[in-house]
Amino acid sequence: MSKETCCSMALGEAKGASPRPHHSRSDGRQQAYAGLSVAQLEDVEALIREAFANDLQLLAALNDCEPTARLLESLRSANAQDWFAFKTTSEMVTAACTLLDTALDAMAHPISAAALDELAVDYAAIYLMHSYRAPPTESPWLDKDRLERQAPMFEIAAWYRRFGLAAQDRQRRSDAHMVLQLPFLSHLFSMPGLDTARSAAEATRFLDQHLLLWISDFAERVAPRCETPYYCGIVALTDGYLHAMRDYLAERYNLPRPLPKVAENIQIDIDDVDEDVARYVPGVEPSW
């Protein structure tokens, strides 16, 4: 996968375009599938796996590196909701997609060098410099001393090894980086040796133990602080999509979310949170 579409994921396997299963209530799905043969039901399951595998690769790509003009032109050729095979009615996803559509439409035709520079600076602030005090890696959010490359990273590395994967360049990105966790989830849905139910079970367990423990904190800290509506939309979309996917898997495969626990190692000290930054919903505030 070239940098014209995204930077190298450095983990897992990239896939191509995917079909579009829709997020609906379980009773409606049961009625819709009632007349299908076993072979047709297996085809539906294959479509679901392919949809999630490709969507997760796209989310990884959008967070992986600063966008090129070619990528931005490609993105704005379709509504953001249509970038993904899995369709969700999540308010967060809908608001993030609306913000992204607006941001992309507002860019010059063709994309200007100034716009690319602005996005590159914001990308660096979020993913490289951690200017918003919101690292895109798991350990600082979950480690009691808020340090990088601690126990959460080694737990994630063990997950990768169990499925025959490893981070290719730990010096550049630790195993716990979100841009490696997202394609790992994609890999779980694309592995030939796993059926859909097993893929869903492994993916939900990984989400519950790792990415979903902190991705909302990351998004809520970055979204109201970042300099561009594009990256505000990207981080909110990533958060919203993962939660919507988890809810879908819970409903379809009877994989309920675990009961919330009182965290002993709080991810962010109260003193670190700016009092004037409220809980953020993209498209509501701030406005660009």
C-alpha positions as CSV (number, residue, x, y, z in Angstrom):
1,M,0.0,0.0,0.0
2,S,1.7,3.2,-1.1
3,K,1.9,6.5,0.7
4,E,-0.5,8.0,-2.0
5,T,-3.2,6.1,-0.2
6,C,-1.7,5.7,3.2
7,C,1.6,5.0,4.9
8,S,2.7,1.4,5.6
9,M,0.7,-0.2,8.4
10,A,3.7,-2.2,9.5
11,L,1.4,-4.9,10.8
12,G,-1.2,-7.3,9.4
13,E,-2.4,-7.6,5.8
14,A,-4.1,-5.0,3.6
15,K,-7.3,-5.9,1.7
16,G,-9.3,-4.4,-1.1
17,A,-12.8,-2.9,-1.4
18,S,-15.7,-4.4,0.5
19,P,-19.5,-4.9,0.5
20,R,-21.9,-3.0,2.8
21,P,-23.7,-4.8,5.6
22,H,-26.1,-2.5,7.5
23,H,-26.5,-2.0,11.2
24,S,-30.1,-2.8,12.1
25,R,-32.0,-4.4,15.0
26,S,-31.7,-8.1,15.6
27,D,-35.4,-8.9,15.0
28,G,-35.2,-7.2,11.6
29,R,-32.1,-9.2,10.7
30,Q,-33.7,-12.5,11.8
31,Q,-36.6,-11.8,9.5
32,A,-34.4,-10.8,6.6
33,Y,-32.2,-13.9,7.0
34,A,-35.1,-16.3,7.6
35,G,-35.4,-17.4,4.0
36,L,-31.7,-17.8,3.3
37,S,-30.0,-21.1,2.7
38,V,-27.0,-22.2,4.8
39,A,-24.7,-21.2,1.9
40,Q,-26.3,-17.8,1.6
41,L,-26.0,-17.3,5.4
42,E,-22.3,-18.2,5.1
43,D,-22.0,-15.6,2.3
44,V,-23.5,-13.0,4.6
45,E,-21.0,-13.8,7.3
46,A,-18.1,-13.6,4.8
47,L,-19.4,-10.1,3.8
48,I,-19.5,-9.0,7.4
49,R,-15.9,-10.1,8.0
50,E,-14.7,-8.5,4.8
51,A,-16.5,-5.3,5.6
52,F,-14.9,-4.9,9.1
53,A,-11.5,-6.0,7.9
54,N,-11.4,-3.3,5.2
55,D,-13.0,-0.6,7.3
56,L,-10.4,-1.1,10.0
57,Q,-7.6,-0.9,7.5
58,L,-9.1,2.4,6.3
59,L,-9.3,3.8,9.8
60,A,-5.6,2.8,10.3
61,A,-4.7,4.6,7.1
62,L,-6.5,7.8,8.0
63,N,-4.6,7.9,11.4
64,D,-1.3,6.7,10.0
65,C,0.3,9.7,8.3
66,E,-0.5,13.2,7.0
67,P,-2.7,13.0,3.9
68,T,-1.5,13.6,0.4
69,A,-3.4,15.7,-2.1
70,R,-4.3,12.5,-4.0
71,L,-5.8,10.9,-0.9
72,L,-7.8,14.1,0.0
73,E,-9.2,14.3,-3.6
74,S,-10.1,10.6,-3.4
75,L,-11.8,11.1,0.0
76,R,-13.9,14.0,-1.1
77,S,-15.1,12.2,-4.2
78,A,-17.7,10.5,-1.9
79,N,-19.5,11.3,1.3
80,A,-17.6,10.2,4.4
81,Q,-20.4,7.8,5.3
82,D,-19.8,6.0,2.1
83,W,-16.1,5.4,2.8
84,F,-17.2,2.5,5.0
85,A,-18.9,-0.8,4.3
86,F,-20.4,-1.1,7.8
87,K,-23.3,1.4,8.1
88,T,-24.1,2.7,11.5
89,T,-26.6,5.2,12.8
90,S,-24.2,6.3,15.6
91,E,-24.6,10.0,16.4
92,M,-20.9,10.3,16.8
93,V,-20.1,8.7,13.5
94,T,-22.7,10.8,11.7
95,A,-21.5,14.0,13.2
96,A,-17.9,13.2,12.5
97,C,-18.7,12.3,8.9
98,T,-20.6,15.6,8.4
99,L,-17.6,17.5,9.8
100,L,-15.3,15.7,7.4
101,D,-17.5,16.3,4.4
102,T,-17.6,20.0,5.3
103,A,-13.9,20.2,5.9
104,L,-13.0,18.5,2.6
105,D,-15.5,20.5,0.6
106,A,-14.0,23.7,2.0
107,M,-10.5,22.9,0.7
108,A,-9.4,24.5,-2.6
109,H,-9.7,22.7,-5.9
110,P,-7.0,21.4,-6.4
111,I,-5.8,20.9,-2.9
112,S,-3.3,23.7,-2.1
113,A,0.2,23.3,-0.7
114,A,-0.9,25.5,2.3
115,A,-3.8,23.1,3.1
116,L,-1.4,20.2,3.0
117,D,1.1,22.0,5.3
118,E,-1.6,22.8,7.8
119,L,-2.7,19.2,7.9
120,A,0.9,18.0,8.2
121,V,1.5,20.3,11.2
122,D,-1.7,19.1,12.9
123,Y,-0.8,15.5,12.2
124,A,2.6,16.0,13.8
125,A,1.0,17.7,16.8
126,I,-1.4,14.8,17.4
127,Y,0.6,11.7,16.5
128,L,4.3,12.7,16.8
129,M,4.7,15.6,19.2
130,H,1.7,14.7,21.5
131,S,1.1,18.5,21.7
132,Y,-2.4,18.0,23.1
133,R,-1.1,15.6,25.9
134,A,-3.0,12.8,24.3
135,P,-0.6,10.1,23.1
136,P,-1.9,7.7,20.4
137,T,-0.4,4.7,22.4
138,E,-2.0,2.7,25.1
139,S,0.5,2.5,27.9
140,P,0.4,6.2,29.1
141,W,-3.4,5.9,29.4
142,L,-3.5,2.7,31.4
143,D,-0.2,2.5,33.2
144,K,-0.5,3.7,36.8
145,D,2.6,5.9,36.3
146,R,1.4,7.0,32.8
147,L,4.6,5.8,31.2
148,E,5.3,4.5,27.6
149,R,6.1,0.9,26.8
150,Q,4.8,-0.6,30.0
151,A,2.7,-3.7,30.7
152,P,-0.2,-2.8,28.3
153,M,2.3,-2.8,25.4
154,F,3.7,-6.3,26.3
155,E,0.2,-7.6,26.6
156,I,-0.6,-6.3,23.1
157,A,2.6,-7.8,21.7
158,A,1.5,-11.2,23.1
159,W,-1.8,-10.9,21.2
160,Y,0.2,-10.2,18.0
161,R,2.4,-13.2,18.6
162,R,-0.5,-15.5,19.2
163,F,-1.7,-14.7,15.7
164,G,1.7,-14.7,14.0
165,L,2.3,-11.0,13.9
166,A,4.8,-8.5,15.2
167,A,5.5,-4.8,15.0
168,Q,8.0,-4.3,12.3
169,D,9.7,-1.2,13.8
170,R,9.3,-0.8,17.5
171,Q,11.7,2.1,17.5
172,R,9.3,4.1,15.4
173,R,6.0,2.8,16.9
174,S,5.4,0.6,19.9
175,D,3.1,-2.4,19.7
176,A,0.5,-0.4,21.6
177,H,0.2,2.4,19.0
178,M,-3.4,2.7,17.7
179,V,-2.1,2.5,14.1
180,L,-0.9,-1.0,14.8
181,Q,-3.9,-2.1,16.9
182,L,-6.4,-1.1,14.1
183,P,-4.8,-3.4,11.4
184,F,-4.5,-6.1,14.0
185,L,-8.2,-6.0,14.5
186,S,-8.6,-6.1,10.7
187,H,-6.3,-9.2,10.6
188,L,-8.6,-11.0,13.1
189,F,-11.5,-10.5,10.7
190,S,-9.5,-11.6,7.6
191,M,-7.8,-14.7,8.9
192,P,-8.8,-17.8,6.9
193,G,-8.5,-20.0,9.9
194,L,-11.1,-18.1,11.9
195,D,-14.9,-18.3,11.2
196,T,-16.9,-15.1,11.8
197,A,-18.0,-16.1,15.3
198,R,-14.5,-16.7,16.4
199,S,-13.2,-13.6,14.7
200,A,-15.9,-11.6,16.5
201,A,-15.1,-13.2,19.8
202,E,-11.4,-12.5,19.5
203,A,-12.0,-8.9,18.3
204,T,-14.4,-8.0,21.0
205,R,-12.1,-9.4,23.7
206,F,-9.2,-7.4,22.3
207,L,-11.3,-4.3,22.1
208,D,-12.5,-4.7,25.7
209,Q,-9.1,-5.4,27.1
210,H,-7.2,-2.7,25.1
211,L,-8.3,-0.1,22.5
212,L,-11.8,0.7,23.9
213,L,-10.3,1.4,27.4
214,W,-8.7,4.6,26.2
215,I,-9.6,5.6,22.6
216,S,-12.5,7.8,23.8
217,D,-10.3,9.6,26.2
218,F,-7.8,10.2,23.3
219,A,-10.5,11.4,21.0
220,E,-12.2,13.7,23.6
221,R,-8.9,15.3,24.4
222,V,-7.7,15.8,20.8
223,A,-10.9,16.8,19.1
224,P,-11.5,20.2,20.8
225,R,-7.8,21.1,20.7
226,C,-6.6,20.2,17.3
227,E,-6.1,22.9,14.7
228,T,-8.0,21.4,11.8
229,P,-11.6,20.2,11.4
230,Y,-10.2,17.3,9.3
231,Y,-8.4,15.7,12.2
232,C,-11.1,16.5,14.6
233,G,-13.4,14.5,12.3
234,I,-10.8,11.7,11.9
235,V,-10.3,11.1,15.7
236,A,-14.0,11.3,16.5
237,L,-14.9,9.0,13.6
238,T,-12.3,6.4,14.8
239,D,-13.7,6.5,18.3
240,G,-17.4,6.4,17.1
241,Y,-16.8,3.6,14.6
242,L,-15.1,1.3,17.1
243,H,-17.9,1.7,19.6
244,A,-20.5,1.2,17.0
245,M,-18.7,-2.0,15.7
246,R,-18.5,-3.3,19.3
247,D,-22.2,-2.7,19.8
248,Y,-23.0,-4.5,16.5
249,L,-20.9,-7.5,17.5
250,A,-22.5,-7.6,20.9
251,E,-25.9,-7.8,19.4
252,R,-25.3,-10.1,16.5
253,Y,-23.0,-12.6,18.2
254,N,-24.3,-12.4,21.8
255,L,-21.0,-10.9,23.0
256,P,-22.1,-8.3,25.6
257,R,-19.7,-5.7,26.8
258,P,-18.1,-6.3,30.2
259,L,-19.5,-4.5,33.2
260,P,-17.7,-1.3,33.8
261,K,-15.0,-1.4,36.5
262,V,-13.8,1.2,38.8
263,A,-10.3,1.9,37.4
264,E,-7.5,1.7,40.0
265,N,-5.0,3.2,37.5
266,I,-6.9,6.3,36.3
267,Q,-5.8,7.2,32.8
268,I,-5.6,11.0,33.3
269,D,-5.2,12.9,36.5
270,I,-8.0,15.4,37.1
271,D,-5.4,18.2,37.3
272,D,-4.3,17.4,33.8
273,V,-7.7,18.2,32.3
274,D,-8.4,21.7,31.2
275,E,-11.5,22.9,33.0
276,D,-12.7,25.0,30.1
277,V,-12.7,22.1,27.6
278,A,-16.1,20.4,27.8
279,R,-17.0,16.9,26.6
280,Y,-16.9,17.2,22.9
281,V,-19.3,16.3,20.1
282,P,-18.0,17.0,16.6
283,G,-20.2,19.4,14.6
284,V,-21.5,21.1,17.7
285,E,-18.4,23.0,18.9
286,P,-16.0,24.5,18.3
287,S,-16.7,25.8,14.8
288,W,-14.1,26.4,12.2
